[in-house]
Amino acid sequence: MNAIILAAGEGRRLMPLTEKTPKALISVRGIPLLKNHIDKLLNAGFKQIGVTCCTHAKQIESFVKQNYSDNAIVISRESELLGTGGGIKQAMSLMEGSDFLIINADVFSDIDYSGLRKNISPKVLAVQQENGDFGIIDNKVNIDENPNYTFTGISVINKALVDAVHQTKFDYWKDLLKPLAQKGNLNAEIISSNWYDVGTVKVLEKLNYE
């Protein structure tokens, strides 16, 4: 299994910090989010890691080249934003393998990625949280159930499922994962690890000053 880190977004919720800096290079506890993910993935034994980029793409490309000398990191540069699903699709076309661990760049957790290498597609990792994204019944995402679980932005997906979406630009959740869930075909794993969506300045400050 290989991995893809989604780092193409504009990071609007983190403005003004992301006005000149990509959200993936925002630091949590002194370490850029992107470096935290890449280092954890390499230590977990992932051989090939894709990084999508578009907004401030040159900074991400330069950061990767300066910090990682081998060919384990594949940069997938989008000439225009393709959406999370489109970005995954393009990155997969540049990489080997059929099953991929997908990680949003702007999440921070103590999840051990080595334990995810044998997960079966399609699966999302979720945390229990009121007013979340969906319910879970019998380890399956249920859209109609009380939304007591939140998608962590970490999932496992097979390339064939992504390729089955014929659009070039599409949203990973709305156009692929949610339809799978509506058919009862999206697996869910509830995690108890510390997890944060570093999508706002408030969360970032909490992590950096707690």
C-alpha positions as a printed NumPy array, in Angstrom:
array([[  0.   ,   0.   ,   0.   ],
       [  1.157,   3.522,  -0.836],
       [ -0.089,   6.843,   0.518],
       [ -1.3  ,  10.202,  -0.776],
       [ -1.282,  13.435,   1.226],
       [ -3.836,  16.013,   0.076],
       [ -2.079,  19.391,   0.167],
       [ -3.525,  21.267,  -2.807],
       [ -6.19 ,  23.323,  -1.058],
       [ -6.181,  27.064,  -0.448],
       [ -6.466,  26.856,   3.337],
       [ -9.026,  29.665,   3.465],
       [-10.034,  28.895,   7.047],
       [ -6.439,  29.514,   8.161],
       [ -6.187,  32.957,   6.61 ],
       [ -4.178,  35.147,   6.996],
       [ -1.547,  32.496,   7.854],
       [ -2.027,  30.813,   4.475],
       [ -1.932,  33.977,   2.402],
       [  1.712,  33.331,   1.522],
       [  2.272,  29.885,   3.024],
       [  0.557,  26.616,   1.995],
       [ -1.492,  25.083,   4.795],
       [  0.58 ,  21.892,   4.576],
       [  3.652,  23.871,   5.674],
       [  1.982,  25.441,   8.691],
       [  3.814,  24.167,  11.785],
       [  2.305,  22.362,  14.735],
       [  4.632,  22.165,  17.725],
       [  7.524,  23.303,  15.559],
       [  7.077,  20.775,  12.743],
       [  5.317,  21.47 ,   9.416],
       [  2.185,  19.359,   9.009],
       [  3.502,  17.895,   5.76 ],
       [  6.784,  16.808,   7.343],
       [  4.944,  15.212,  10.234],
       [  2.88 ,  13.08 ,   7.841],
       [  5.755,  12.143,   5.525],
       [  8.088,  11.166,   8.377],
       [  5.402,   9.046,  10.033],
       [  4.592,   7.328,   6.74 ],
       [  8.232,   6.57 ,   5.952],
       [  8.795,   5.243,   9.474],
       [  5.693,   3.077,   9.055],
       [  7.181,   1.435,   5.976],
       [  5.316,   3.167,   3.165],
       [  7.555,   3.007,   0.085],
       [  5.877,   5.63 ,  -2.093],
       [  4.104,   8.783,  -0.929],
       [  2.222,  11.144,  -3.197],
       [  1.741,  14.813,  -2.329],
       [ -0.873,  16.828,  -4.197],
       [ -0.264,  20.551,  -4.567],
       [ -1.677,  23.553,  -6.366],
       [ -1.896,  26.616,  -4.124],
       [  1.689,  27.752,  -3.363],
       [  2.846,  24.621,  -5.197],
       [  6.439,  25.816,  -5.651],
       [  6.896,  26.072,  -1.894],
       [  5.715,  22.499,  -1.376],
       [  7.91 ,  21.192,  -4.194],
       [ 10.922,  23.043,  -2.804],
       [ 10.265,  21.796,   0.736],
       [ 10.089,  18.182,  -0.422],
       [ 13.273,  18.464,  -2.503],
       [ 15.184,  20.065,   0.362],
       [ 14.09 ,  17.546,   2.983],
       [ 13.769,  14.25 ,   1.112],
       [ 16.522,  13.159,  -1.252],
       [ 15.152,   9.8  ,  -2.361],
       [ 12.45 ,   9.033,  -4.897],
       [  9.886,   7.957,  -2.315],
       [  7.948,  11.231,  -2.643],
       [  5.883,  11.809,  -5.784],
       [  4.709,  15.379,  -6.356],
       [  1.355,  15.652,  -8.153],
       [  1.024,  19.282,  -9.189],
       [ -2.42 ,  20.448, -10.274],
       [ -2.502,  23.244, -12.85 ],
       [ -5.891,  24.13 , -11.365],
       [ -7.664,  22.806,  -8.296],
       [ -9.15 ,  19.41 ,  -9.138],
       [-11.038,  18.905,  -5.89 ],
       [ -9.977,  16.292,  -3.389],
       [-11.195,  13.412,  -5.559],
       [ -9.67 ,  14.747,  -8.749],
       [ -6.41 ,  15.358,  -6.933],
       [ -6.336,  11.768,  -5.686],
       [ -7.088,  10.484,  -9.176],
       [ -4.244,  12.437, -10.752],
       [ -1.768,  11.42 ,  -8.032],
       [ -2.71 ,   7.75 ,  -8.394],
       [ -1.944,   7.94 , -12.124],
       [  1.654,   8.84 , -11.245],
       [  2.097,   6.087,  -8.673],
       [  2.244,   2.331,  -8.328],
       [ -0.183,   0.083,  -6.501],
       [ -3.92 ,  -0.385,  -6.168],
       [ -4.783,   0.415,  -2.528],
       [ -3.891,   3.817,  -1.082],
       [ -3.952,   5.453,   2.321],
       [ -5.358,   8.965,   1.85 ],
       [ -4.528,  11.692,   4.389],
       [ -5.664,  15.299,   4.534],
       [ -2.575,  17.438,   5.081],
       [ -4.345,  19.626,   7.641],
       [ -5.019,  16.934,  10.229],
       [ -2.806,  16.249,  13.232],
       [ -2.94 ,  13.058,  15.267],
       [ -0.953,  10.409,  17.08 ],
       [ -2.359,   7.657,  14.844],
       [  0.213,   4.965,  14.052],
       [  0.174,   4.708,  10.254],
       [  1.883,   1.325,  10.286],
       [ -1.34 ,  -0.172,  11.619],
       [ -3.236,   1.033,   8.563],
       [ -1.193,  -0.72 ,   5.889],
       [ -3.386,  -3.817,   5.874],
       [ -6.753,  -2.069,   5.969],
       [ -9.289,  -3.103,   3.363],
       [-10.708,  -0.587,   0.892],
       [-12.972,   1.298,   1.101],
       [-12.639,   2.435,   4.698],
       [-12.722,   5.704,   6.62 ],
       [-11.333,   6.402,  10.064],
       [-13.756,   8.244,  12.33 ],
       [-13.832,   9.804,  15.78 ],
       [-16.876,   9.985,  18.032],
       [-18.141,  13.544,  18.06 ],
       [-21.543,  15.147,  18.458],
       [-22.937,  16.894,  15.377],
       [-20.554,  14.922,  13.222],
       [-20.737,  13.753,   9.614],
       [-22.493,  10.384,   9.842],
       [-23.546,   7.457,  11.981],
       [-21.908,   4.036,  12.157],
       [-23.767,   0.727,  12.346],
       [-21.973,  -2.634,  12.29 ],
       [-18.708,  -0.974,  11.25 ],
       [-20.367,   0.653,   8.23 ],
       [-20.924,   4.359,   7.594],
       [-24.641,   5.126,   7.754],
       [-25.696,   8.5  ,   6.374],
       [-29.219,   8.264,   7.819],
       [-28.145,   7.405,  11.38 ],
       [-27.6  ,  10.079,  14.049],
       [-24.381,  11.874,  13.036],
       [-22.28 ,  11.07 ,  16.072],
       [-19.051,  10.415,  14.179],
       [-16.71 ,  12.7  ,  12.267],
       [-14.566,  11.735,   9.291],
       [-10.919,  12.197,  10.253],
       [ -9.721,  12.912,   6.733],
       [ -7.883,   9.573,   6.775],
       [ -9.115,   6.707,   4.615],
       [ -8.169,   3.721,   2.486],
       [ -9.395,   3.529,  -1.098],
       [ -8.777,   1.326,  -4.132],
       [ -7.666,   2.901,  -7.402],
       [-10.43 ,   1.145,  -9.337],
       [-13.099,   2.9  ,  -7.247],
       [-11.518,   6.28 ,  -7.906],
       [-11.154,   5.587, -11.622],
       [-14.834,   4.63 , -11.765],
       [-15.668,   8.318, -11.198],
       [-15.341,   9.685, -14.71 ],
       [-15.001,  13.375, -13.878],
       [-11.595,  15.033, -13.816],
       [-12.672,  17.364, -10.994],
       [-14.683,  15.96 ,  -8.111],
       [-15.04 ,  15.894,  -4.351],
       [-13.729,  12.765,  -2.648],
       [-16.439,  12.675,   0.028],
       [-19.494,  13.897,  -1.868],
       [-18.85 ,  12.141,  -5.166],
       [-17.236,   8.873,  -4.059],
       [-17.304,   8.043,  -0.356],
       [-20.837,   9.265,   0.364],
       [-22.405,   7.308,  -2.545],
       [-20.55 ,   4.202,  -1.323],
       [-21.96 ,   4.793,   2.155],
       [-25.487,   5.212,   0.798],
       [-25.171,   1.751,  -0.744],
       [-23.88 ,   0.303,   2.547],
       [-20.421,  -0.263,   1.094],
       [-18.223,   2.081,   3.138],
       [-16.383,   0.524,   6.064],
       [-15.627,   2.547,   9.171],
       [-13.063,   2.227,  11.934],
       [-13.622,   4.207,  15.11 ],
       [-10.351,   5.449,  16.572],
       [ -9.554,   6.632,  20.085],
       [ -6.308,   8.384,  19.177],
       [ -5.803,  12.097,  19.672],
       [ -6.946,  13.798,  16.472],
       [ -7.361,  17.412,  15.389],
       [ -8.624,  19.124,  12.261],
       [ -6.101,  21.952,  11.967],
       [ -8.515,  23.969,   9.864],
       [ -8.782,  27.105,  11.958],
       [ -6.394,  29.482,  13.686],
       [ -8.117,  28.661,  16.98 ],
       [ -7.268,  24.953,  16.75 ],
       [ -3.731,  25.731,  15.616],
       [ -3.151,  28.039,  18.567],
       [ -4.544,  25.449,  20.957],
       [ -2.097,  22.831,  19.695],
       [  0.872,  25.171,  19.761],
       [  0.241,  26.626,  23.193],
       [ -1.277,  23.806,  25.218]])
